[in-house]
Amino acid sequence: MTSFARYGRQIILPEVGVNGQQLLRDSSALVIGVGGLGCAAALYLAGAGIGRLMLVDRDRVDVTNLHRQILYTQADVGRLKVEAAAERLQALNSEVRLEAQAAAADADSLCKLVPAADIVLDCSDNFPTRFAINAACVAARRPLVSAAAIRSEAQLALFDAARGGPCYACLFTDDGETQERCEDAGVLGPVVGVAGSYQALLALRRLLGLGDDTGRLQLWDARLLSWRTLSIAKDPECTVCGNPRKS
């Protein structure tokens, strides 16, 4: 262990310990989207000592991002998000191996990126990307932590079809339905921070083997400060992870 002092408050936890910390150091995480969700998630993963952290986002920092995307400052406006994010994360923890890719998360790139990670965090902001990430995770047998936030509400779940659980497509159908975006509907900054932090927590729990969070949809209402948990059923006819009947 190269830096016991850095992770000391984490290592003293019985569920982590020295062996768990080494496990995190030997693990890799792929964060797709370094906006409000990805900023919070990446900060906690880097702080926890993930050995390899891959960031994917093609966007540049805009002034409208700054109220919720906590990795960036005014000086970063106009910069590629992955470059600014990697710089801040490396300053936080120089022991983490950071890889930044300023590109769209499409099927071609995902088929290479996803198999290289031990866990994937979907911090994107649109359905087409989420469905592409889910399909790549099912194909590569990688666990996926997915989240979304808008207005004062957030939702997130861990999907792991490789362990027999449902996938994202079991919950949402790819029927071309339009999705509200925070540019139009608005969002409170701490809402995405809570959801992104929770994504990091689910990822760390999965990597450390702390329970099974698969198949539960977590819903948070910031106005009421309340959580609800719903079970997600695996769809045997799912076109991504199931065995749909041929017509």
Summary of the structure (lengths in Angstrom):
residues: 247
radius of gyration: 17.5
end to end distance: 56.5
largest distance: 60.6
contacts: 832
relative contact order: 0.15
helix: 40%
strand: 20%
